Amino acid sequence: SDGYWRQRLSKRGHCFFTFVNEWVCLVRSMQHGGEAVPWDLIPGYDRLVRAFLLEVRRRPVAHWPESMQDAALALLGNERLAQPFIAMTLRKVNCHKPQSVSAGLDLVSAWLFSLQERGASLPAAFDFELLLKRLRSLLSADHFKVLTWTLIFLHNHLHMLSEEARSTLLMWLSGEGHFERLLLHWCHHVRSVFLHLIVFKVIKRGQHTIGYFPPNGAGVVPLMLASLYARRIEQVQQHHIDLQRKSAADAGARLARGGAPAAGEHPARPLSPPRGGASRPDGCALGPTNPTLCYAISTFKQLADLMAKFDQFNEESKVRTSYHAAALGARLAVAWRVVVVGGLGYPLPPARARALHAPGR
């Protein structure tokens, strides 16, 4: 009987992973009063961890069975194992193989969510440099799915990074060649998630009055970085407007000389203000701009203004009524739904869209 089970466990398959999961759960159930489990003092623990780490190193991240994923979550009851688990998984992620990116980021995301649910954080000795290196590599990829998955990962776990690592990554993202590429990406999924990241994780600056950050203050973004992203959006908008005006002026001059429009060029037409009646500081009306850029600007300005009003309400809550809070919260929800979701690739239902755009709304 012992020989049979030894043979089953030596294969390090489903039986082995199930045994590890149940063994860890049994040890944790025997610890009373919510005290930390002294894992180093438990006989056989080191052997099980070494055997499991060998499987982590040997198996491709896309081929982990469900029992192995459950065993990894159970072993992460010891937060010190987060470093080897995440490091070994990220080293197997290849930006040229979308399947490995999806599986690897899903695993790391599940582990970080598990730590967050227990109120734990990454160890002080965690190698954030390796994590940043892999994230920068994925954000420089060409595949739109790789970009989308990586941005979703950042949106969900940016607050888990250390303050230094978070600032370093955001500074890198705001640089030339990265910000515009993501903000004006051809895929609406990439644009949408990147704008969510900017508005809710950067512009919000960690003010967790609406619940996008944990109540312990983690995930705070320096005001300097928030202002930097605001300026970068405005610079991209102004550059696009200047190009639009120059193109319209060239087309008008060509038609005045009697020439035909260039290939793919529409006849010049008077510049009209975009939806919302925006205008330049010099009084000249803005020309029609790239739809993605319009939604980026409107998302940033509307949500930033509403969040600022919501924060002001929280500070003056003693003299405000609950009715005003509900009205402002409803305005914030509608703005998020219409501007971010409805305008960036996730259209509203036709009936709802007609109702929101009806006169007087």
C-alpha positions as a Markdown table, in Angstrom:
| # | Residue | x | y | z |
|---|---|---|---|---|
| 1 | Ser | 0.0 | 0.0 | 0.0 |
| 2 | Asp | 2.8 | 2.4 | 0.9 |
| 3 | Gly | 4.6 | 1.6 | -2.3 |
| 4 | Tyr | 1.6 | 2.4 | -4.4 |
| 5 | Trp | 1.2 | 5.8 | -2.9 |
| 6 | Arg | 4.9 | 6.5 | -3.0 |
| 7 | Gln | 4.8 | 5.8 | -6.7 |
| 8 | Arg | 1.8 | 8.0 | -7.2 |
| 9 | Leu | 3.4 | 10.9 | -5.3 |
| 10 | Ser | 6.8 | 10.5 | -7.0 |
| 11 | Lys | 5.2 | 11.3 | -10.4 |
| 12 | Arg | 4.4 | 14.8 | -9.1 |
| 13 | Gly | 1.1 | 15.0 | -10.9 |
| 14 | His | -2.4 | 15.6 | -9.8 |
| 15 | Cys | -2.1 | 13.3 | -6.7 |
| 16 | Phe | 1.0 | 15.2 | -5.5 |
| 17 | Phe | -0.5 | 18.6 | -6.0 |
| 18 | Thr | -3.7 | 17.6 | -4.2 |
| 19 | Phe | -1.7 | 16.2 | -1.3 |
| 20 | Val | 0.3 | 19.4 | -1.0 |
| 21 | Asn | -2.9 | 21.5 | -1.0 |
| 22 | Glu | -4.7 | 19.4 | 1.6 |
| 23 | Trp | -1.6 | 19.1 | 3.8 |
| 24 | Val | -1.1 | 22.9 | 3.9 |
| 25 | Cys | -4.8 | 23.4 | 4.7 |
| 26 | Leu | -4.6 | 20.9 | 7.5 |
| 27 | Val | -1.5 | 22.6 | 9.0 |
| 28 | Arg | -3.3 | 26.0 | 8.9 |
| 29 | Ser | -6.5 | 24.6 | 10.4 |
| 30 | Met | -4.5 | 23.4 | 13.4 |
| 31 | Gln | -3.2 | 26.9 | 14.2 |
| 32 | His | -5.6 | 28.6 | 16.5 |
| 33 | Gly | -6.2 | 32.3 | 17.3 |
| 34 | Gly | -5.1 | 33.6 | 13.9 |
| 35 | Glu | -1.4 | 33.3 | 14.8 |
| 36 | Ala | 1.2 | 33.0 | 12.1 |
| 37 | Val | 2.2 | 29.4 | 11.2 |
| 38 | Pro | 5.9 | 28.7 | 12.0 |
| 39 | Trp | 6.5 | 27.0 | 8.7 |
| 40 | Asp | 10.2 | 26.6 | 9.2 |
| 41 | Leu | 9.5 | 24.4 | 12.3 |
| 42 | Ile | 7.1 | 22.0 | 10.6 |
| 43 | Pro | 8.8 | 18.6 | 9.6 |
| 44 | Gly | 8.7 | 17.9 | 5.9 |
| 45 | Tyr | 7.7 | 21.4 | 4.8 |
| 46 | Asp | 11.1 | 22.2 | 3.2 |
| 47 | Arg | 11.0 | 19.0 | 1.2 |
| 48 | Leu | 7.5 | 19.6 | -0.1 |
| 49 | Val | 8.4 | 23.2 | -1.1 |
| 50 | Arg | 11.5 | 22.1 | -2.9 |
| 51 | Ala | 9.6 | 19.4 | -4.8 |
| 52 | Phe | 6.9 | 21.9 | -5.8 |
| 53 | Leu | 9.5 | 24.5 | -6.9 |
| 54 | Leu | 11.1 | 21.9 | -9.2 |
| 55 | Glu | 7.7 | 21.5 | -10.9 |
| 56 | Val | 7.3 | 25.2 | -11.2 |
| 57 | Arg | 10.6 | 25.4 | -12.9 |
| 58 | Arg | 10.0 | 22.5 | -15.2 |
| 59 | Arg | 6.4 | 23.0 | -16.4 |
| 60 | Pro | 5.5 | 25.7 | -18.9 |
| 61 | Val | 3.1 | 28.3 | -17.3 |
| 62 | Ala | 0.4 | 27.5 | -19.9 |
| 63 | His | 0.4 | 23.8 | -18.9 |
| 64 | Trp | -0.3 | 24.1 | -15.1 |
| 65 | Pro | -3.2 | 21.9 | -14.1 |
| 66 | Glu | -5.9 | 23.3 | -11.8 |
| 67 | Ser | -4.6 | 21.2 | -8.9 |
| 68 | Met | -1.2 | 22.8 | -9.2 |
| 69 | Gln | -2.6 | 26.3 | -9.2 |
| 70 | Asp | -4.6 | 25.5 | -6.1 |
| 71 | Ala | -1.5 | 24.1 | -4.4 |
| 72 | Ala | 0.5 | 27.2 | -5.2 |
| 73 | Leu | -2.2 | 29.4 | -3.7 |
| 74 | Ala | -2.2 | 27.3 | -0.6 |
| 75 | Leu | 1.6 | 27.4 | -0.3 |
| 76 | Leu | 1.5 | 31.2 | -0.5 |
| 77 | Gly | 0.2 | 31.2 | 3.0 |
| 78 | Asn | 3.9 | 31.7 | 3.6 |
| 79 | Glu | 4.4 | 35.2 | 2.0 |
| 80 | Arg | 8.1 | 34.6 | 1.6 |
| 81 | Leu | 7.3 | 32.1 | -1.2 |
| 82 | Ala | 5.9 | 35.0 | -3.3 |
| 83 | Gln | 9.4 | 36.0 | -4.5 |
| 84 | Pro | 10.4 | 32.6 | -6.0 |
| 85 | Phe | 7.0 | 31.9 | -7.4 |
| 86 | Ile | 6.6 | 35.2 | -9.2 |
| 87 | Ala | 10.2 | 35.3 | -10.3 |
| 88 | Met | 10.2 | 31.8 | -11.8 |
| 89 | Thr | 6.8 | 32.4 | -13.5 |
| 90 | Leu | 7.8 | 35.7 | -15.1 |
| 91 | Arg | 11.0 | 34.3 | -16.5 |
| 92 | Lys | 8.9 | 31.8 | -18.5 |
| 93 | Val | 6.7 | 34.6 | -20.0 |
| 94 | Asn | 7.6 | 35.3 | -23.6 |
| 95 | Cys | 6.1 | 38.4 | -25.2 |
| 96 | His | 6.2 | 36.6 | -28.6 |
| 97 | Lys | 3.9 | 33.8 | -27.2 |
| 98 | Pro | 0.6 | 35.3 | -26.2 |
| 99 | Gln | -0.6 | 32.1 | -24.5 |
| 100 | Ser | 2.4 | 32.2 | -22.1 |
| 101 | Val | 1.7 | 35.9 | -21.3 |
| 102 | Ser | -1.9 | 35.2 | -20.6 |
| 103 | Ala | -1.3 | 32.2 | -18.4 |
| 104 | Gly | 1.7 | 33.8 | -16.5 |
| 105 | Leu | -0.1 | 37.1 | -15.8 |
| 106 | Asp | -3.2 | 35.2 | -14.6 |
| 107 | Leu | -1.1 | 33.2 | -12.2 |
| 108 | Val | 0.7 | 36.2 | -10.8 |
| 109 | Ser | -2.5 | 38.1 | -10.6 |
| 110 | Ala | -4.2 | 35.3 | -8.6 |
| 111 | Trp | -1.3 | 35.2 | -6.1 |
| 112 | Leu | -1.3 | 39.0 | -5.6 |
| 113 | Phe | -5.1 | 39.0 | -5.1 |
| 114 | Ser | -4.7 | 36.2 | -2.6 |
| 115 | Leu | -2.1 | 38.3 | -0.6 |
| 116 | Gln | -4.3 | 41.3 | -0.8 |
| 117 | Glu | -7.4 | 39.5 | 0.5 |
| 118 | Arg | -5.4 | 38.4 | 3.6 |
| 119 | Gly | -4.1 | 41.9 | 4.1 |
| 120 | Ala | -0.5 | 40.9 | 3.4 |
| 121 | Ser | 1.9 | 42.6 | 1.1 |
| 122 | Leu | 4.9 | 41.5 | -1.0 |
| 123 | Pro | 8.0 | 40.8 | 1.1 |
| 124 | Ala | 10.4 | 43.6 | 1.8 |
| 125 | Ala | 13.2 | 41.7 | 0.0 |
| 126 | Phe | 11.0 | 41.2 | -3.2 |
| 127 | Asp | 12.9 | 41.8 | -6.4 |
| 128 | Phe | 10.8 | 44.6 | -7.9 |
| 129 | Glu | 13.5 | 45.2 | -10.5 |
| 130 | Leu | 12.8 | 41.9 | -12.2 |
| 131 | Leu | 9.1 | 42.6 | -12.2 |
| 132 | Leu | 9.6 | 46.0 | -13.8 |
| 133 | Lys | 11.9 | 44.5 | -16.4 |
| 134 | Arg | 9.3 | 42.0 | -17.4 |
| 135 | Leu | 6.5 | 44.6 | -17.5 |
| 136 | Arg | 8.6 | 47.0 | -19.6 |
| 137 | Ser | 9.3 | 44.2 | -22.0 |
| 138 | Leu | 5.6 | 43.3 | -22.3 |
| 139 | Leu | 4.5 | 46.9 | -22.7 |
| 140 | Ser | 7.0 | 47.3 | -25.6 |
| 141 | Ala | 5.5 | 44.3 | -27.5 |
| 142 | Asp | 3.6 | 44.7 | -30.7 |
| 143 | His | 0.8 | 42.2 | -30.1 |
| 144 | Phe | -2.4 | 44.0 | -29.0 |
| 145 | Lys | -3.5 | 41.1 | -26.7 |
| 146 | Val | -0.1 | 41.2 | -24.8 |
| 147 | Leu | -0.5 | 45.0 | -24.3 |
| 148 | Thr | -4.1 | 44.6 | -23.1 |
| 149 | Trp | -3.3 | 41.9 | -20.6 |
| 150 | Thr | -0.3 | 43.7 | -19.3 |
| 151 | Leu | -2.3 | 47.0 | -18.8 |
| 152 | Ile | -5.1 | 45.1 | -17.1 |
| 153 | Phe | -2.5 | 43.6 | -14.8 |
| 154 | Leu | -1.1 | 47.0 | -14.0 |
| 155 | His | -4.6 | 48.4 | -13.4 |
| 156 | Asn | -5.4 | 45.7 | -10.9 |
| 157 | His | -2.0 | 45.6 | -9.0 |
| 158 | Leu | -0.3 | 48.9 | -9.4 |
| 159 | His | -0.8 | 49.6 | -5.7 |
| 160 | Met | 1.0 | 46.4 | -4.8 |
| 161 | Leu | 4.3 | 47.8 | -6.1 |
| 162 | Ser | 6.6 | 49.7 | -3.8 |
| 163 | Glu | 6.5 | 53.5 | -4.0 |
| 164 | Glu | 9.9 | 53.6 | -5.8 |
| 165 | Ala | 8.9 | 50.9 | -8.3 |
| 166 | Arg | 5.5 | 52.4 | -9.0 |
| 167 | Ser | 7.0 | 55.9 | -9.7 |
| 168 | Thr | 9.8 | 54.4 | -11.9 |
| 169 | Leu | 7.3 | 52.5 | -14.0 |
| 170 | Leu | 4.9 | 55.5 | -14.4 |
| 171 | Met | 7.8 | 57.7 | -15.4 |
| 172 | Trp | 8.8 | 55.2 | -18.0 |
| 173 | Leu | 5.3 | 55.0 | -19.3 |
| 174 | Ser | 5.0 | 58.8 | -19.6 |
| 175 | Gly | 8.1 | 59.0 | -21.8 |
| 176 | Glu | 8.3 | 59.6 | -25.5 |
| 177 | Gly | 7.5 | 56.5 | -27.6 |
| 178 | His | 5.3 | 54.8 | -25.0 |
| 179 | Phe | 2.6 | 57.3 | -23.9 |
| 180 | Glu | 1.5 | 58.2 | -27.5 |
| 181 | Arg | 1.7 | 54.6 | -28.7 |
| 182 | Leu | -0.7 | 53.4 | -26.0 |
| 183 | Leu | -3.0 | 56.5 | -25.9 |
| 184 | Leu | -3.5 | 56.4 | -29.7 |
| 185 | His | -3.2 | 52.7 | -30.3 |
| 186 | Trp | -5.2 | 51.2 | -33.2 |
| 187 | Cys | -6.9 | 48.7 | -30.9 |
| 188 | His | -9.7 | 50.2 | -28.8 |
| 189 | His | -9.1 | 47.6 | -26.0 |
| 190 | Val | -5.5 | 48.9 | -25.5 |
| 191 | Arg | -6.7 | 52.5 | -25.5 |
| 192 | Ser | -9.6 | 51.9 | -23.1 |
| 193 | Val | -7.5 | 50.0 | -20.5 |
| 194 | Phe | -4.7 | 52.6 | -20.7 |
| 195 | Leu | -7.1 | 55.4 | -20.1 |
| 196 | His | -8.6 | 53.6 | -17.2 |
| 197 | Leu | -5.1 | 53.3 | -15.8 |
| 198 | Ile | -4.4 | 57.0 | -16.3 |
| 199 | Val | -7.7 | 58.2 | -14.8 |
| 200 | Phe | -8.3 | 55.9 | -12.0 |
| 201 | Lys | -4.7 | 54.9 | -10.9 |
| 202 | Val | -2.7 | 58.0 | -11.8 |
| 203 | Ile | -4.9 | 61.1 | -12.0 |
| 204 | Lys | -6.7 | 59.8 | -8.9 |
| 205 | Arg | -3.3 | 59.9 | -7.1 |
| 206 | Gly | -4.3 | 57.3 | -4.6 |
| 207 | Gln | -7.1 | 59.4 | -3.1 |
| 208 | His | -9.2 | 56.3 | -2.1 |
| 209 | Thr | -12.5 | 58.1 | -1.3 |
| 210 | Ile | -14.2 | 56.2 | -4.1 |
| 211 | Gly | -12.7 | 52.8 | -3.3 |
| 212 | Tyr | -10.2 | 52.3 | -6.2 |
| 213 | Phe | -7.4 | 51.9 | -3.7 |
| 214 | Pro | -7.1 | 50.0 | -0.4 |
| 215 | Pro | -8.0 | 52.0 | 2.7 |
| 216 | Asn | -4.5 | 51.6 | 4.1 |
| 217 | Gly | -3.2 | 54.3 | 1.7 |
| 218 | Ala | -1.2 | 51.9 | -0.6 |
| 219 | Gly | -0.9 | 52.9 | -4.2 |
| 220 | Val | -0.6 | 56.6 | -3.7 |
| 221 | Val | 0.8 | 58.3 | -6.8 |
| 222 | Pro | 2.8 | 61.6 | -6.3 |
| 223 | Leu | 1.1 | 64.7 | -7.4 |
| 224 | Met | 4.0 | 65.4 | -9.7 |
| 225 | Leu | 3.3 | 62.3 | -11.8 |
| 226 | Ala | -0.4 | 63.0 | -11.9 |
| 227 | Ser | 0.3 | 66.5 | -13.3 |
| 228 | Leu | 2.9 | 65.1 | -15.7 |
| 229 | Tyr | 0.3 | 62.8 | -17.2 |
| 230 | Ala | -2.2 | 65.6 | -17.5 |
| 231 | Arg | 0.3 | 67.7 | -19.4 |
| 232 | Arg | 1.2 | 64.9 | -21.7 |
| 233 | Ile | -2.4 | 64.4 | -22.6 |
| 234 | Glu | -2.8 | 68.1 | -23.4 |
| 235 | Gln | 0.4 | 68.1 | -25.4 |
| 236 | Val | -0.8 | 65.2 | -27.6 |
| 237 | Gln | -4.1 | 67.0 | -28.1 |
| 238 | Gln | -2.5 | 70.3 | -29.1 |
| 239 | His | -0.1 | 68.5 | -31.5 |
| 240 | His | -3.0 | 66.7 | -33.1 |
| 241 | Ile | -5.0 | 69.9 | -33.5 |
| 242 | Asp | -2.0 | 71.7 | -35.1 |
| 243 | Leu | -1.6 | 68.9 | -37.6 |
| 244 | Gln | -5.3 | 69.0 | -38.3 |
| 245 | Arg | -5.2 | 72.7 | -39.0 |
| 246 | Lys | -2.1 | 72.5 | -41.1 |
| 247 | Ser | -3.7 | 69.7 | -43.2 |
| 248 | Ala | -6.9 | 71.7 | -43.6 |
| 249 | Ala | -5.0 | 74.9 | -44.6 |
| 250 | Asp | -2.9 | 73.0 | -47.2 |
| 251 | Ala | -6.0 | 71.5 | -48.7 |
| 252 | Gly | -7.7 | 74.9 | -48.8 |
| 253 | Ala | -4.7 | 76.5 | -50.5 |
| 254 | Arg | -4.5 | 73.6 | -53.1 |
| 255 | Leu | -8.2 | 74.1 | -54.0 |
| 256 | Ala | -7.8 | 77.9 | -54.2 |
| 257 | Arg | -5.0 | 77.3 | -56.8 |
| 258 | Gly | -7.4 | 75.1 | -58.7 |
| 259 | Gly | -5.7 | 71.9 | -57.8 |
| 260 | Ala | -7.4 | 68.6 | -56.9 |
| 261 | Pro | -7.2 | 67.2 | -53.4 |
| 262 | Ala | -4.4 | 64.8 | -52.8 |
| 263 | Ala | -5.1 | 61.0 | -52.8 |
| 264 | Gly | -7.2 | 60.0 | -49.8 |
| 265 | Glu | -7.7 | 63.7 | -48.8 |
| 266 | His | -11.2 | 65.2 | -48.4 |
| 267 | Pro | -12.0 | 68.7 | -49.6 |
| 268 | Ala | -11.3 | 71.4 | -47.1 |
| 269 | Arg | -14.2 | 72.5 | -44.9 |
| 270 | Pro | -14.6 | 75.1 | -42.2 |
| 271 | Leu | -13.3 | 74.1 | -38.9 |
| 272 | Ser | -16.1 | 73.6 | -36.4 |
| 273 | Pro | -15.9 | 73.1 | -32.6 |
| 274 | Pro | -16.0 | 69.5 | -31.4 |
| 275 | Arg | -18.9 | 68.1 | -29.4 |
| 276 | Gly | -19.1 | 70.0 | -26.2 |
| 277 | Gly | -18.2 | 73.5 | -27.6 |
| 278 | Ala | -14.5 | 73.4 | -26.7 |
| 279 | Ser | -12.4 | 76.2 | -28.0 |
| 280 | Arg | -8.7 | 77.2 | -28.0 |
| 281 | Pro | -7.5 | 79.9 | -25.5 |
| 282 | Asp | -7.0 | 82.3 | -28.4 |
| 283 | Gly | -10.7 | 82.2 | -29.3 |
| 284 | Cys | -10.4 | 80.1 | -32.4 |
| 285 | Ala | -12.6 | 77.1 | -32.6 |
| 286 | Leu | -11.0 | 73.7 | -32.4 |
| 287 | Gly | -11.1 | 71.5 | -35.5 |
| 288 | Pro | -12.4 | 68.0 | -35.6 |
| 289 | Thr | -9.9 | 65.8 | -33.9 |
| 290 | Asn | -9.1 | 62.1 | -33.6 |
| 291 | Pro | -12.1 | 60.4 | -31.8 |
| 292 | Thr | -9.8 | 58.5 | -29.5 |
| 293 | Leu | -8.1 | 61.7 | -28.4 |
| 294 | Cys | -11.4 | 63.5 | -27.9 |
| 295 | Tyr | -12.5 | 60.8 | -25.5 |
| 296 | Ala | -9.2 | 60.8 | -23.8 |
| 297 | Ile | -9.5 | 64.5 | -23.1 |
| 298 | Ser | -13.1 | 64.3 | -22.1 |
| 299 | Thr | -12.5 | 61.3 | -19.8 |
| 300 | Phe | -9.6 | 63.0 | -18.1 |
| 301 | Lys | -11.3 | 66.3 | -17.5 |
| 302 | Gln | -14.8 | 65.1 | -16.6 |
| 303 | Leu | -13.7 | 62.3 | -14.3 |
| 304 | Ala | -11.0 | 64.4 | -12.7 |
| 305 | Asp | -13.4 | 67.2 | -12.0 |
| 306 | Leu | -16.1 | 64.9 | -10.6 |
| 307 | Met | -13.5 | 63.1 | -8.4 |
| 308 | Ala | -12.3 | 66.4 | -7.0 |
| 309 | Lys | -15.9 | 67.4 | -6.2 |
| 310 | Phe | -16.4 | 64.0 | -4.5 |
| 311 | Asp | -13.3 | 64.5 | -2.4 |
| 312 | Gln | -14.5 | 68.0 | -1.5 |
| 313 | Phe | -17.8 | 66.6 | -0.4 |
| 314 | Asn | -16.1 | 64.1 | 1.9 |
| 315 | Glu | -14.2 | 66.9 | 3.5 |
| 316 | Glu | -17.4 | 68.9 | 4.1 |
| 317 | Ser | -19.6 | 65.9 | 4.8 |
| 318 | Lys | -20.9 | 67.4 | 8.1 |
| 319 | Val | -22.7 | 70.2 | 6.3 |
| 320 | Arg | -23.8 | 68.3 | 3.2 |
| 321 | Thr | -26.8 | 66.1 | 2.9 |
| 322 | Ser | -27.0 | 62.5 | 1.8 |
| 323 | Tyr | -29.1 | 63.6 | -1.2 |
| 324 | His | -26.2 | 65.6 | -2.6 |
| 325 | Ala | -23.9 | 62.6 | -2.2 |
| 326 | Ala | -26.2 | 60.3 | -4.0 |
| 327 | Ala | -26.7 | 62.8 | -6.9 |
| 328 | Leu | -22.9 | 63.3 | -7.3 |
| 329 | Gly | -22.3 | 59.6 | -7.2 |
| 330 | Ala | -24.9 | 59.1 | -9.9 |
| 331 | Arg | -23.2 | 61.8 | -12.0 |
| 332 | Leu | -19.9 | 60.1 | -11.6 |
| 333 | Ala | -21.3 | 56.7 | -12.6 |
| 334 | Val | -23.0 | 58.1 | -15.7 |
| 335 | Ala | -19.8 | 60.0 | -16.7 |
| 336 | Trp | -17.7 | 56.8 | -16.4 |
| 337 | Arg | -20.2 | 54.7 | -18.3 |
| 338 | Val | -20.8 | 57.2 | -21.1 |
| 339 | Val | -17.3 | 58.7 | -21.6 |
| 340 | Val | -15.1 | 55.7 | -20.8 |
| 341 | Val | -17.1 | 52.7 | -21.6 |
| 342 | Gly | -19.4 | 54.0 | -24.3 |
| 343 | Gly | -16.7 | 56.0 | -26.1 |
| 344 | Leu | -13.8 | 53.6 | -26.1 |
| 345 | Gly | -14.9 | 50.5 | -27.8 |
| 346 | Tyr | -17.7 | 49.3 | -25.5 |
| 347 | Pro | -20.9 | 50.8 | -27.0 |
| 348 | Leu | -24.0 | 51.3 | -24.8 |
| 349 | Pro | -27.3 | 49.5 | -25.7 |
| 350 | Pro | -29.2 | 51.6 | -28.4 |
| 351 | Ala | -32.1 | 52.4 | -26.0 |
| 352 | Arg | -29.7 | 53.5 | -23.3 |
| 353 | Ala | -27.6 | 55.6 | -25.7 |
| 354 | Arg | -30.7 | 57.4 | -27.0 |
| 355 | Ala | -31.8 | 58.1 | -23.5 |
| 356 | Leu | -28.5 | 59.5 | -22.4 |
| 357 | His | -28.1 | 61.7 | -25.5 |
| 358 | Ala | -31.7 | 63.0 | -25.4 |
| 359 | Pro | -32.2 | 66.8 | -25.1 |
| 360 | Gly | -32.0 | 68.0 | -21.6 |
| 361 | Arg | -29.9 | 65.1 | -20.3 |
